[in-house]
């Protein structure tokens, strides 16, 4: 198994937070219960904060993190909107958010298990993202 270096782990954190933001922004135009909307807006801010911290760490080390491709973001946005086109929007949104956070946790855990752990700033941020994703899953369960 190939070990991940600091830059690879930071890049994964960066893209995971960007995809989380894409997913949330894709549903915010839908008609949602105020509690769900508030929870999603809070999650969006947390993803943005973690993304900015990843970017700051990369900048301090002279690394460039690539953004998720616009085509990937566009496809994700279209898929989300198609999935919530009819039926119980709140429940569908909550289920999609749980699925997305679960995918993010799987990627994050795999990355951490393949990480050589040389940079405590990167590993702490990675753990913070995992904690965020776990909290997001718990928060969305009540909206199913």
C-alpha positions as MATLAB code, in Angstrom:
seq = 'XXXXXXXXXXXXXXXXXXXXXXXXXXXXXXXXXXXXXXXXXXXXXXXXXXXXXXXXXXXXXXXXXXXXXXXXXXXXXXXXXXXXXXXXXXXXXXXXXXXXXXXXXXXXXXXXXXXXXXXXXXXXXXXXXXXXXXXXXXXXXXXX';
ca = [
       0.000    0.000    0.000;
       1.397    3.369   -1.045;
       1.756    5.847    1.797;
       0.288    9.307    1.290;
       2.419   12.339    1.917;
       1.317   15.606    3.515;
       0.468   17.289    0.226;
      -1.659   14.353   -0.975;
      -3.623   14.269    2.282;
      -4.119   18.036    2.209;
      -5.264   17.810   -1.404;
      -7.821   15.169   -0.441;
      -9.113   17.367    2.410;
      -9.384   20.268   -0.031;
     -11.368   18.352   -2.648;
     -13.637   16.692   -0.059;
     -14.593   20.064    1.393;
     -15.215   21.477   -2.077;
     -17.507   18.589   -3.006;
     -19.359   18.978    0.290;
     -19.954   22.622   -0.520;
     -21.146   21.756   -4.042;
     -23.625   19.250   -2.651;
     -25.025   21.650   -0.090;
     -25.251   24.588   -2.493;
     -27.090   22.336   -4.957;
     -29.989   21.868   -2.533;
     -30.207   25.282   -0.875;
     -32.525   26.603   -3.618;
     -35.048   23.845   -2.878;
     -37.980   24.352   -0.565;
     -36.618   23.081    2.760;
     -37.814   23.190    6.361;
     -36.123   26.051    8.231;
     -34.314   23.642   10.573;
     -32.809   21.687    7.709;
     -31.803   24.856    5.854;
     -30.115   26.210    9.004;
     -28.228   22.928    9.545;
     -27.031   22.872    5.929;
     -25.914   26.500    6.048;
     -23.918   25.718    9.190;
     -22.322   22.692    7.509;
     -21.494   24.827    4.474;
     -19.661   27.328    6.681;
     -17.710   24.524    8.371;
     -16.632   23.055    5.026;
     -15.592   26.519    3.872;
     -13.540   27.059    7.037;
     -11.748   23.723    6.691;
     -11.102   24.377    2.988;
      -9.600   27.791    3.775;
      -7.382   26.244    6.470;
      -6.180   23.573    4.027;
      -5.414   26.302    1.500;
      -3.530   28.341    4.128;
      -1.402   25.337    5.110;
      -0.632   24.642    1.447;
       0.255   28.276    0.755;
       2.574   28.370    3.777;
       4.416   25.332    2.381;
       4.514   26.594   -1.204;
       2.099   23.939   -2.468;
      -0.690   24.465   -4.955;
      -3.953   22.623   -4.389;
      -6.084   22.085   -7.464;
      -9.780   22.804   -7.326;
     -12.317   20.151   -8.226;
     -12.938   20.327  -11.977;
     -15.899   22.537  -12.973;
     -17.377   19.664  -15.020;
     -17.388   17.423  -11.935;
     -19.074   20.160   -9.902;
     -21.647   20.705  -12.657;
     -22.487   17.010  -12.930;
     -22.883   16.724   -9.164;
     -25.174   19.744   -9.140;
     -27.359   18.334  -11.940;
     -27.549   14.915  -10.277;
     -28.649   16.409   -6.959;
     -31.348   18.536   -8.535;
     -32.713   15.560  -10.479;
     -32.877   13.448   -7.319;
     -34.918   16.010   -5.374;
     -37.288   16.930   -8.209;
     -40.289   15.245   -6.564;
     -41.422   13.740   -3.283;
     -40.312   14.526    0.260;
     -37.493   16.950   -0.430;
     -36.271   17.191    3.182;
     -35.902   13.428    3.518;
     -34.200   13.107    0.123;
     -31.796   15.943    0.903;
     -30.946   14.463    4.308;
     -30.333   11.040    2.746;
     -28.073   12.529    0.051;
     -26.126   14.499    2.655;
     -25.650   11.370    4.774;
     -24.443    9.457    1.693;
     -22.036   12.245    0.747;
     -20.663   12.564    4.266;
     -20.255    8.787    4.458;
     -18.254    8.817    1.203;
     -16.153   11.652    2.610;
     -15.494    9.687    5.801;
     -14.483    6.580    3.851;
     -12.010    8.571    1.753;
     -10.718   10.402    4.828;
     -10.209    7.242    6.861;
      -8.448    5.480    3.987;
      -6.217    8.531    3.551;
      -5.375    8.659    7.262;
      -4.535    4.945    7.283;
      -2.151    5.534    4.362;
      -0.653    8.703    5.844;
       2.886    8.773    7.175;
       1.834   11.327    9.823;
       4.815   13.611    9.408;
       2.878   16.902    9.651;
       0.697   17.356   12.732;
      -1.139   20.345   11.191;
      -2.294   18.236    8.267;
      -3.278   15.225   10.375;
      -5.200   17.425   12.850;
      -7.099   19.083    9.986;
      -7.862   15.668    8.484;
      -9.237   14.462   11.819;
     -11.277   17.653   12.122;
     -12.853   16.981    8.731;
     -13.686   13.413    9.792;
     -15.271   14.727   12.995;
     -17.232   17.271   10.944;
     -18.521   14.597    8.563;
     -19.535   12.373   11.474;
     -21.396   15.252   13.159;
     -23.103   16.092    9.850;
     -24.378   12.520    9.534;
     -25.819   12.579   13.046;
     -27.400   15.981   12.403;
     -29.092   14.855    9.161;
     -30.607   11.702   10.674;
     -33.473   13.640   12.234;
     -34.540   14.963    8.810;
     -34.973   11.520    7.171;
];
